[in-house]
């Protein structure tokens, strides 16, 4: 699930999120995560940060605690096709 999809699923209002750079480097995201900003959904300390793009508000940080991340994490599976493994998103 993309960050934008996660924000929609969790009912996050992009206007309430902090402005973010369009494509932050890992070091920028890691630095933000070390500060443990509050989860954009429930207010608990976040464990992951990402950037969404909202057409009206631009780039915004989406911070999620462990529980909110688990509710919206990408689902991956491995399947065999033609003798090779490929990953798929469910």
DSSP file (Angstrom, degrees, kcal/mol; ACC not computed):
  #  RESIDUE AA STRUCTURE BP1 BP2  ACC     N-H-->O    O-->H-N    N-H-->O    O-->H-N    TCO  KAPPA ALPHA  PHI   PSI    X-CA   Y-CA   Z-CA
    1    1 A X              0   0    0      0, 0.0    73,-0.2     0, 0.0    71,-0.0   0.000 360.0 360.0 360.0 130.6    0.0    0.0    0.0
    2    2 A X     >  -     0   0    0      1,-0.1     4,-2.5    71,-0.1     5,-0.2  -0.317 360.0-107.6 -73.0 161.1    1.4    3.4   -1.0
    3    3 A X  H  > S+     0   0    0      1,-0.2     4,-2.5     2,-0.2     5,-0.2   0.884 120.7  52.6 -57.7 -40.3    1.6    6.2    1.6
    4    4 A X  H  > S+     0   0    0      1,-0.2     4,-2.1     2,-0.2    -1,-0.2   0.915 110.3  47.7 -63.4 -41.9   -1.3    8.1   -0.1
    5    5 A X  H  > S+     0   0    0      2,-0.2     4,-2.7     1,-0.2    -2,-0.2   0.903 111.2  51.4 -64.1 -41.1   -3.5    4.9    0.1
    6    6 A X  H  X S+     0   0    0     -4,-2.5     4,-2.3     2,-0.2    -2,-0.2   0.916 108.8  50.7 -62.2 -43.4   -2.5    4.4    3.8
    7    7 A X  H  X>S+     0   0    0     -4,-2.5     5,-2.6     1,-0.2     4,-0.6   0.914 112.4  46.7 -61.5 -42.9   -3.4    8.0    4.6
    8    8 A X  H ><5S+     0   0    0     -4,-2.1     3,-0.9     3,-0.2    -2,-0.2   0.932 112.1  50.1 -64.2 -45.4   -6.8    7.6    3.0
    9    9 A X  H 3<5S+     0   0    0     -4,-2.7    -2,-0.2     1,-0.3    -1,-0.2   0.881 113.6  45.7 -60.9 -38.4   -7.5    4.3    4.7
   10   10 A X  H 3<5S-     0   0    0     -4,-2.3    -1,-0.3    -5,-0.2    -2,-0.2   0.521 112.1-120.5 -84.4  -5.2   -6.6    5.8    8.1
   11   11 A X  T <<5 +     0   0    0     -3,-0.9     2,-0.4    -4,-0.6    -3,-0.2   0.831  49.4 168.8  73.2  32.6   -8.6    8.9    7.5
   12   12 A X      < -     0   0    0     -5,-2.6     2,-0.7    -6,-0.2    -1,-0.2  -0.647  32.7-136.1 -83.2 131.5   -5.7   11.4    7.8
   13   13 A X    >   -     0   0    0     -2,-0.4     3,-2.2    27,-0.2     4,-0.4  -0.785   8.4-148.6 -84.8 114.1   -6.4   15.0    6.7
   14   14 A X  G >  S+     0   0    0     -2,-0.7     3,-1.5     1,-0.3    -1,-0.2   0.798  94.7  66.1 -55.6 -29.0   -3.4   16.1    4.7
   15   15 A X  G 3  S+     0   0    0      1,-0.3    -1,-0.3    -3,-0.1    -2,-0.0   0.763  97.4  55.4 -63.8 -23.3   -3.9   19.7    5.9
   16   16 A X  G <  S+     0   0    0     -3,-2.2    -1,-0.3     2,-0.1     2,-0.2   0.532  91.9  93.5 -86.7  -5.7   -3.0   18.5    9.4
   17   17 A X  S <  S-     0   0    0     -3,-1.5     2,-0.1    -4,-0.4    45,-0.1  -0.571  82.2-105.8 -91.4 151.9    0.4   17.0    8.4
   18   18 A X        -     0   0    0     43,-0.3    43,-2.7    -2,-0.2    -1,-0.1  -0.456  42.7 -98.8 -72.1 143.5    3.7   18.8    8.5
   19   19 A X  B     -A   60   0A   0     41,-0.2     2,-0.3    -2,-0.1    41,-0.3  -0.303  45.7-168.2 -59.8 146.9    5.2   19.9    5.2
   20   20 A X        -     0   0    0     39,-2.0    39,-0.3    32,-0.1     2,-0.1  -0.924  27.3 -96.9-135.1 158.3    7.9   17.6    3.8
   21   21 A X    >   -     0   0    0     -2,-0.3     3,-0.6     1,-0.1    39,-0.1  -0.437  40.6-114.6 -69.7 154.5   10.5   17.7    1.0
   22   22 A X  T 3  S+     0   0    0      1,-0.3     2,-0.2    -2,-0.1    -1,-0.1   0.875 103.6   7.9 -61.7 -39.5    9.3   16.1   -2.2
   23   23 A X  T 3  S-     0   0    0     36,-0.1    -1,-0.3     2,-0.0     2,-0.0  -0.621  82.4-161.8-143.0  79.2   11.8   13.2   -2.1
   24   24 A X    <   -     0   0    0     -3,-0.6    27,-0.1    -2,-0.2     2,-0.1  -0.308  20.6-117.9 -66.7 144.6   13.7   13.1    1.2
   25   25 A X    >>  -     0   0    0      1,-0.1     4,-2.0     4,-0.0     3,-0.5  -0.348  31.6-104.0 -70.9 161.4   17.0   11.2    1.3
   26   26 A X  H 3> S+     0   0    0      1,-0.2     4,-3.3     2,-0.2     5,-0.2   0.888 121.8  58.0 -55.1 -41.0   17.1    8.3    3.7
   27   27 A X  H 3> S+     0   0    0      1,-0.2     4,-2.3     2,-0.2    -1,-0.2   0.872 106.2  48.9 -60.6 -37.3   19.2   10.4    6.2
   28   28 A X  H <> S+     0   0    0     -3,-0.5     4,-2.0     2,-0.2    -1,-0.2   0.929 114.5  44.2 -67.1 -45.6   16.4   13.0    6.4
   29   29 A X  H  X S+     0   0    0     -4,-2.0     4,-2.4     2,-0.2    -2,-0.2   0.915 113.7  50.9 -64.7 -43.1   13.7   10.4    7.0
   30   30 A X  H  X S+     0   0    0     -4,-3.3     4,-1.9     1,-0.2    -2,-0.2   0.906 108.5  51.9 -61.7 -42.4   15.9    8.5    9.5
   31   31 A X  H  X S+     0   0    0     -4,-2.3     4,-0.8    -5,-0.2    -1,-0.2   0.905 110.3  48.9 -60.9 -42.1   16.6   11.8   11.4
   32   32 A X  H ><>S+     0   0    0     -4,-2.0     3,-0.9     1,-0.2     5,-0.6   0.917 109.4  51.9 -63.8 -42.8   12.8   12.5   11.6
   33   33 A X  H ><5S+     0   0    0     -4,-2.4     3,-1.3     1,-0.3    -1,-0.2   0.847 102.5  59.7 -64.0 -33.4   12.1    8.9   12.8
   34   34 A X  H 3<5S+     0   0    0     -4,-1.9    -1,-0.3     1,-0.3    -2,-0.2   0.769 100.5  56.1 -66.0 -24.9   14.7    9.4   15.6
   35   35 A X  T <<5S-     0   0    0     -3,-0.9    -1,-0.3    -4,-0.8    -2,-0.2   0.600 101.0-141.5 -80.0 -11.9   12.7   12.3   16.9
   36   36 A X  T < 5 -     0   0    0     -3,-1.3    -3,-0.1    -4,-0.4    -2,-0.1   0.946  20.2-160.4  48.1  61.5    9.6   10.0   17.2
   37   37 A X      < -     0   0    0     -5,-0.6     9,-2.3     8,-0.1     3,-0.1  -0.290  33.2 -83.4 -62.9 158.7    7.1   12.6   16.0
   38   38 A X  B     -C   45   0B   0      7,-0.2     7,-0.2     1,-0.1    25,-0.2  -0.323  52.3 -93.9 -65.1 146.8    3.5   11.7   17.0
   39   39 A X     >  -     0   0    0      5,-3.4     4,-1.1     1,-0.2    25,-0.2  -0.351  28.8-131.2 -56.9 135.4    1.6    9.2   14.8
   40   40 A X  T  4 S+     0   0    0     23,-3.3   -27,-0.2     1,-0.2    -1,-0.2   0.653 103.0  37.4 -65.2 -15.5   -0.5   11.2   12.3
   41   41 A X  T  4 S+     0   0    0     22,-0.4    -1,-0.2     3,-0.1    23,-0.1   0.867 134.0   8.8-101.8 -54.4   -3.5    9.0   13.2
   42   42 A X  T  4 S-     0   0    0      2,-0.1    -2,-0.1     3,-0.0     3,-0.1   0.559  89.0-118.6-115.1 -10.9   -3.5    8.3   16.9
   43   43 A X     <  +     0   0    0     -4,-1.1     3,-0.1     1,-0.3    -3,-0.1   0.342  66.6 132.4  90.5  -8.3   -0.8   10.5   18.5
   44   44 A X  S    S-     0   0    0     -6,-0.2    -5,-3.4     1,-0.2    -1,-0.3  -0.304  75.5 -74.0 -68.2 163.2    1.4    7.6   19.9
   45   45 A X  B     -C   38   0B   0     -7,-0.2    21,-0.4    -3,-0.1    -7,-0.2  -0.369  58.5-121.7 -58.6 133.6    5.2    7.9   19.1
   46   46 A X        -     0   0    0     -9,-2.3    19,-0.3    19,-0.2     3,-0.1  -0.373  25.0-171.3 -79.1 157.8    5.7    7.0   15.5
   47   47 A X  S    S+     0   0    0     17,-3.0     2,-0.3     1,-0.3    18,-0.2   0.434  73.5  33.4-121.6 -11.1    8.0    4.2   14.3
   48   48 A X  E     -B   64   0A   0     16,-1.7    16,-2.7   -16,-0.0     2,-0.4  -0.997  61.0-164.7-148.0 147.7    7.9    5.0   10.5
   49   49 A X  E     +B   63   0A   0     -2,-0.3     2,-0.3    14,-0.2    14,-0.2  -0.984  14.5 160.6-133.4 144.2    7.8    8.1    8.4
   50   50 A X  E     -B   62   0A   0     12,-1.6    12,-3.5    -2,-0.4     2,-0.4  -0.924  33.8-109.7-150.8 173.8    7.0    8.6    4.8
   51   51 A X  E     -B   61   0A   0     -2,-0.3     2,-0.3    10,-0.2    10,-0.2  -0.935  23.8-168.6-116.5 132.3    5.9   11.4    2.4
   52   52 A X  E     -B   60   0A   0      8,-2.8     8,-2.4    -2,-0.4     2,-0.5  -0.807  16.6-136.4-108.8 158.3    2.6   11.7    0.7
   53   53 A X  E     -B   59   0A   0     -2,-0.3     2,-0.5     6,-0.2     6,-0.2  -0.969  18.3-172.1-116.0 120.3    1.7   14.1   -2.1
   54   54 A X  E  >  -B   58   0A   0      4,-2.6     4,-2.7    -2,-0.5     3,-0.1  -0.936  23.2-139.3-108.9 129.9   -1.6   15.9   -1.8
   55   55 A X  T  4 S+     0   0    0     -2,-0.5    -1,-0.1     1,-0.2     4,-0.1   0.824 103.2  38.7 -59.0 -31.1   -2.7   18.0   -4.8
   56   56 A X  T  4 S+     0   0    0      2,-0.1    -1,-0.2     1,-0.1    -3,-0.0   0.784 129.5  26.8 -88.5 -28.6   -4.0   20.8   -2.6
   57   57 A X  T  4 S-     0   0    0      1,-0.3    -2,-0.2    -3,-0.1     2,-0.1   0.447  94.7-139.4-117.8  -3.4   -1.4   20.8    0.2
   58   58 A X  E  <  - B   0  54A   0     -4,-2.7    -4,-2.6   -39,-0.1     2,-0.3  -0.427  60.0  -2.7  79.0-153.8    1.8   19.5   -1.5
   59   59 A X  E    S+ B   0  53A   0    -39,-0.3   -39,-2.0    -6,-0.2     2,-0.3  -0.576  70.3 176.9 -80.2 133.4    4.2   17.1    0.1
   60   60 A X  E     -AB  19  52A   0     -8,-2.4    -8,-2.8    -2,-0.3     2,-0.3  -0.983  31.5-110.6-138.9 146.6    3.5   16.1    3.7
   61   61 A X  E     - B   0  51A   0    -43,-2.7     2,-0.6    -2,-0.3   -43,-0.3  -0.597  22.9-161.3 -75.1 133.3    5.0   13.8    6.3
   62   62 A X  E     - B   0  50A   0    -12,-3.5   -12,-1.6    -2,-0.3     2,-0.4  -0.950  12.4-173.4-113.9 107.2    2.9   10.7    7.2
   63   63 A X  E     - B   0  49A   0     -2,-0.6   -23,-3.3   -14,-0.2     2,-0.4  -0.860   2.8-172.4-103.3 133.6    4.1    9.4   10.5
   64   64 A X  E     - B   0  48A   0    -16,-2.7   -17,-3.0    -2,-0.4   -16,-1.7  -0.983  18.0-137.1-131.7 139.1    2.7    6.1   11.8
   65   65 A X     >  -     0   0    0     -2,-0.4     4,-2.3   -19,-0.3     5,-0.2  -0.246  45.4 -91.2 -74.9 175.6    3.1    4.2   15.0
   66   66 A X  H  > S+     0   0    0    -21,-0.4     4,-2.6     1,-0.2     5,-0.2   0.923 125.6  47.6 -57.4 -47.6    3.6    0.4   14.9
   67   67 A X  H  > S+     0   0    0      1,-0.2     4,-1.7     2,-0.2    -1,-0.2   0.922 113.1  46.3 -64.9 -45.2   -0.1   -0.4   15.1
   68   68 A X  H  > S+     0   0    0      1,-0.2     4,-0.6     2,-0.2    -1,-0.2   0.859 113.2  51.2 -67.2 -34.0   -1.2    2.1   12.4
   69   69 A X  H >X S+     0   0    0     -4,-2.3     3,-1.3     1,-0.2     4,-0.9   0.934 108.0  51.6 -65.5 -45.5    1.7    0.9   10.2
   70   70 A X  H 3< S+     0   0    0     -4,-2.6     3,-0.3     1,-0.3    -2,-0.2   0.832 105.5  56.4 -62.1 -31.1    0.6   -2.7   10.6
   71   71 A X  H 3< S+     0   0    0     -4,-1.7    -1,-0.3     1,-0.2    -2,-0.2   0.700 122.6  25.6 -70.9 -18.3   -2.9   -1.8    9.6
   72   72 A X  H << S+     0   0    0     -3,-1.3    -2,-0.2    -4,-0.6    -1,-0.2   0.237  87.3 133.3-129.9  12.2   -1.7   -0.4    6.3
   73   73 A X     <  -     0   0    0     -4,-0.9     2,-0.2    -3,-0.3   -71,-0.1  -0.258  65.7 -96.1 -67.9 154.5    1.6   -2.1    5.5
   74   74 A X        -     0   0    0    -73,-0.2     2,-0.5     1,-0.1    -1,-0.1  -0.484  36.6-136.6 -66.5 137.1    2.3   -3.5    2.1
   75   75 A X        -     0   0    0     -2,-0.2    15,-1.6    -3,-0.1     2,-0.4  -0.850  25.1-173.5 -97.7 130.4    1.4   -7.2    1.8
   76   76 A X  E     +D   89   0C   0     -2,-0.5     2,-0.3    13,-0.2    13,-0.2  -0.924   8.0 176.1-124.9 148.4    3.9   -9.3    0.0
   77   77 A X  E     -D   88   0C   0     11,-1.8    11,-2.0    -2,-0.4     2,-0.4  -0.958  23.1-131.2-142.8 162.5    3.9  -12.9   -1.1
   78   78 A X  E     +D   87   0C   0     -2,-0.3     2,-0.4     9,-0.2     9,-0.2  -0.952  25.5 179.6-114.6 136.3    6.1  -15.1   -3.1
   79   79 A X  E     -D   86   0C   0      7,-2.2     7,-2.0    -2,-0.4     2,-0.5  -0.981  26.6-122.4-134.9 150.1    4.8  -17.3   -5.8
   80   80 A X  E     +D   85   0C   0     -2,-0.4     2,-0.4     5,-0.2     5,-0.2  -0.785  33.2 169.0 -92.5 130.6    6.5  -19.8   -8.2
   81   81 A X  E >  S-D   84   0C   0      3,-2.8     3,-1.4    -2,-0.5    -2,-0.0  -0.922  71.0 -14.6-142.7 115.5    6.1  -19.1  -11.8
   82   82 A X  T 3  S-     0   0    0     -2,-0.4     3,-0.1     1,-0.3    -2,-0.0   0.845 126.8 -54.9  63.9  32.9    8.1  -20.9  -14.4
   83   83 A X  T 3  S+     0   0    0      1,-0.2     2,-0.3     0, 0.0    -1,-0.3   0.415 119.6  97.4  82.8  -3.2   10.5  -22.2  -11.9
   84   84 A X  E <  S-D   81   0C   0     -3,-1.4    -3,-2.8    -5,-0.0     2,-0.4  -0.871  71.6-120.4-119.3 155.5   11.4  -18.8  -10.5
   85   85 A X  E     -D   80   0C   0     -2,-0.3     2,-0.4    -5,-0.2    -5,-0.2  -0.714  29.2-179.2 -89.5 139.8   10.1  -16.9   -7.5
   86   86 A X  E     -D   79   0C   0     -7,-2.0    -7,-2.2    -2,-0.4     2,-0.3  -0.992  22.1-129.3-134.4 146.9    8.5  -13.6   -7.9
   87   87 A X  E     -D   78   0C   0     -2,-0.4     2,-0.3    -9,-0.2    -9,-0.2  -0.660  25.1-170.7 -92.6 153.0    7.1  -11.3   -5.3
   88   88 A X  E     -D   77   0C   0    -11,-2.0   -11,-1.8    -2,-0.3     2,-0.5  -0.966  21.7-125.7-138.9 155.2    3.6   -9.9   -5.5
   89   89 A X  E      D   76   0C   0     -2,-0.3   -13,-0.2   -13,-0.2   -15,-0.0  -0.896 360.0 360.0-103.2 129.8    1.6   -7.3   -3.7
   90   90 A X              0   0    0    -15,-1.6   -14,-0.1    -2,-0.5    -1,-0.1   0.378 360.0 360.0-105.6 360.0   -1.7   -8.4   -2.3
